[in-house]
Amino acid sequence: MTTKPARSAGVLLHPTSLPGPYGIGDLGPTALEWVDVLARAGQSWWQILPLGPTGFADSPYQSFSAFAGNPNLLSPDLLIQDGLLKKGDVPGANFPAGHVDFGPVIKFKLALLGKAWDNFQASTIAAVLKQEFDDFSRQWGALKQFAHAKKVRLIGDVPIFVSIDSPTCGPTPSCSNSTRSACRPSSPACRRTTSPRPASCGATRTMTGRR
């Protein structure tokens, strides 16, 4: 007799939709609180959208890389915790509460990351942190580990394709199963067209499948 898999449920919520003081949700304390909420509600899955750096229209489905993470999702609170920022490095900000205003948010986050890099280079702990300064990877890994401890599994969206003018696909068109004539650089997403070749650069690695 075939055993049916246990039923489970979850919620789709992209981290950018989490509340917080920095204009956009991130991978910091609020994300951990959200995992706690899911666990208390008996949910087994947290589904999130692609986590790559966004391009056209700030859409997660128009990413410039199949491998890089979105720097806007980095948590200033965790950068402070890691000693890469001081509290005084994070200026007060007045962002809208009900939506993400991407222009000011991107400017704000890039300035913080620049300051974190300056602090890192000037720090005596630079030699210790040098091999693990991939902040997105560390913050994302810590969130996954916390979720798994709470028995909440992370699941991505369907496999997606990065921008055809991205560094991932642009220099190596042979890795893509879309064609330049069928998928313009300004298109919101590159979908499969005529080429039978597998798209090794198509799916965003950090978000496809179960995690």
SULDANOR-V155476 format. One line per field, one symbol per residue. psi: psi as a letter, one per 30 degrees, with the letter a starting at -180 (. if undefined). A space follows every 10 residues. Layout:
psi->???
//
This chain:
psi->kkkkkkklla kkjkfffkll fgfklagbee eeeeeeeeef ggkfkjkllk glklckghkf gikfkfellj fffkjeefee efgflleffj lkkilkfflk jeeeeeeeee eeeeeeeeee efkfgeeefe fhgieeeeee eeeeeeeefg hkkkkaalkl klkfglfefe fifffkglke ffjlfgkflj lkcfkfkkif gekjefgkak .
//
